[in-house]
Amino acid sequence: MVLGQKRGLRLIQPMPIFKINNKKLENIKETKIDVEKDIQILTENNLVTIFGLKVVSTEFALSNLRIDTLAYNEEAKSFVIIEYKRDRSFSVIDQGYAYLGLMLNNKADFILEYNEKMSSNLKRDDIDWSQSRVIFIANSFTTYQEKALNFKDLPIELWEVKKYDNLTILYNQLKSADSSESIKTVSKNKTVESVSREVKKYSIEDHFKSEWKESRELFDILREKILALGDNIEEKPNRNYTSYKIGYYLLVGVHP
């Protein structure tokens, strides 16, 4: 299993993958997969390994919508909705915010589902609803769907999954180039507006007041040294701190 990230422009043709055989390169061919069936089972069985999340429920039905995988992020104390897509015509923003709206309007049902499936006693105040997320998994996405990521505060992730004939699986997160535009400034959709008031994608700027110049300078020095340790280190601002991870393994957390 391979995890990766891809930022900015898409390559016209995916980079081929090879294996070495007697100093020769042999092309590893991509094989057909059923994203809505095979990949859902594989993903749920390995959710901690892939995303560092805990499976709560499968095919969770509520208010005429069915959530493929309901997961929980113990680090962020938030729910994550995972959808597996074969149809390439869906709207990332419309469907993503519809699922988030469903969650925020039915918090008690999500808590009840968690408590029943996990034999727990989770309470409403135990959850950070502001860090709720939606993950879409597909074999590929359209250019239009990828461009939907070009907002700094979008609580939605796109992951491509590829299967190869040497039993290798690639999970690759698509990430847009840095953007300063907010979804709230361009969308007049009432669901988007309602969800955006409660769900927030945190940034480093959220952790520092404008007058905290010395603290920010020290943070930037530390940040540069951490990121210089390797290209596979991911920076992830959360509500109270910024985490630096390799995969889902927490390397260090920095509090302002």
N, C-alpha and C positions, 0 to 999 in steps of 0.2 A: 504494500500500500504506500502510495506517495502523496504527500500534501504539497501544495504550492500556491503561489500568488502571481497574478498577472495584472500589471497596471498599464493605464494609458491605451495606446492604439493596439488593435488586434493584428496579428500577423495574417496575411492573406491565406497562407497554408500552415497548419500546425507543424511544429518542429518534429521531425521523425525521431523515434527512439530506437536505439540499436543495442544489441548484445555482442560481446566479444567472443569469438570462436576461433581459436588457433590464429590469433592476431588479425583476424578478419572481422569486419562489422556485418552483422546480419540484422536486417530490418525486423523489428517487432511489430506485428500487424495489430491494428485495432480491431476488436471484435464487437459484434452487435450485442446490446444489452437492453433489457426491459427496465427502464428507469422507474416506472410506477410499481413494479413488483419486485424484481430481483434486487435492485439497488436499495429499495426501502428496507427490505429484510436485512441486507448486508450492513446498511448504515445504522439501523437500530441496534443490531447485535454488536456494533463497534462504535457506538456514539461517543463513549468516553475517549477512545483512542483517536477518533477523527476530530471531534469538536470540544472535548472536555465537558460534555453535557451528560445529564442523566435522563434516561427515558422515563416518562411519566405514563403516557397512554398512546395507544395506536388507534387510528380511525375514530377519534373523539368527535362525536356528532353533537351539534348545538345550534339551534335557531336556523335550520335549513342549510347549515354549512358543516363540512366534515374536515377536520384537521388530520392530515396524514400521520404526523408524529408530533405529540406535545412533549417538549423537553423542559428541563429545568437547569439553570445555570447557578450552581451553588456559590460560586465566587461573587457574582453580581446580584444574587438573590432575586432572580427574575425568570419569567417564563420565556421560552423560545418556541416558536411555531415553525415546523419544517414541512415544506410541500415539495413533492416530487412531480416534475412536469415532463410530459411527452409532447403536448401541444405547444407549439411555438408562437401561437397567436395571442396569448394572454398578456394583459397589461401588468407590468411589475408593480407600478404604483397603486393602481386601482385595487388589485387583489391583495397586495401587501397591507395596505391600510384598511381594507375590509376585514381582514383577519385580526389586525390590531384593535380595530373598533369593536369587533365581536368580543375580544378578551376584556377590554376596558369596561364594556357595558354589562359584562357577566362575570365579574371578579369572583363572586361567591361560588359560581359553578366550577371555575378553574381551581379554586382552593379545595372544594369538595372532591373534585376528581383527583387532585394530588394526594389528599389525605386518605382517600379510599384505596388508591392504587399503591401508595407508599407506606400505608399503615402509620401515618404521621399525624401531627396536630398543628399543622401550619396555620397561622392566623394572617388576616389581611395586612396588618402592620409589619409582618415579617418580610413582606415582598416589596421590592423596589420596582414598582410598575413603570417608572420612568426609563428603565433599561430593558424593557420588553423588545424583542426582536423577531423578525421573520427571515427564514432562510429558504430560498428556492434552489432546488437541485435539479439539473437537467443535463442531458448529453451535450447540448449546446444552446446558446442564446442568440437571438437576432441582434443586429447592430442597434436597432431601436431600443431593445430591452437593455442592452449594455449602457446606452446613453442615459437611461433613467437613473443610473447611479451617480450622475454628475451633480449631486447636491451634497453639501457638507453635512447635512443633518438628517440624512435618510436612514431610518432604522431597519434597513433591508439589506440582505447579503445575497449574492448570486454565486453559486458554486457549480462548475462543470465537472462531470464525472466521466472518465474514459476507462474502458476495460481492454486489456491486451491479451494476446494469445499465449503469453508466458505466465498467466495468472497474476498479472500486475494490475492494480487499480490506481488510477490517478484522480485525486480530488483537488481541483484547482479553483481557488477563489478569484473572481474577477474584481478588480478594483480600478476605479476611475482615477484620472489625474486629479491633483488637488484642486478643489473648487471652493469659491467663496460664496457661491449663490445658495440661498436657502429655499427649500421646497415651499415654505410658508409664503414667500414673496411672489411666487408664480402660479400657485394652485388656488383656485376658488372652490374646490371641492369641499363640501361641508364635513365629510368624514376625515379628510386630510387635516382640515383646520382643527377639528375636535381632538383627534389623536395627537396632533403636534403640541397641543396645550399640555399634554400629560406625559408624552414620551419624548425623550431627549437623547440625542447622540452627543456625548460629551467630547470636549476638546481640551487641549492643554491650557488654552486661554481661560477656560472656565475655572481653573484652579488658582489663578493669580489675579489679585486686584491690581489696578493700574499703578498704585503707589508701591507695590512690592517689587521694586526694580532690582534690589540686591538679591532677593530670593530667586527671582527669575533668572538672573545672570548665573547664579550658582547652579540652578537646575539645568540651564542650557549646557554648561560645561560638563556636568554629570551625564546628561542625555547624550551628548556627542561621544563620550567615552564608552557608554553602554552600547550604542548603535555600532560603534567601530569594532566591537567584538566579533561581529559576523553579519553577513547579509541575510541570514535566516531569522534574525531577531525582529519580532513584530512589536510595535508600540501601540498600546491600547489604552486611551484615557477612559477611566471609569468615573463614577460619581464622586468618590472621595480621594482617589489617587490615580496614578498612571502606572500601568503594569507593562513589563517587558517580558515577552514570552518567546520560547522556541517551540513551535507547535502549540499545544495547549499547556505545556510545562511552564510554570511561572519562574522566571529567572530572578526578577527583583521587582518590588513595588515601591514607587517613590511618592511620598506624601508632600504636599506643599508646606 
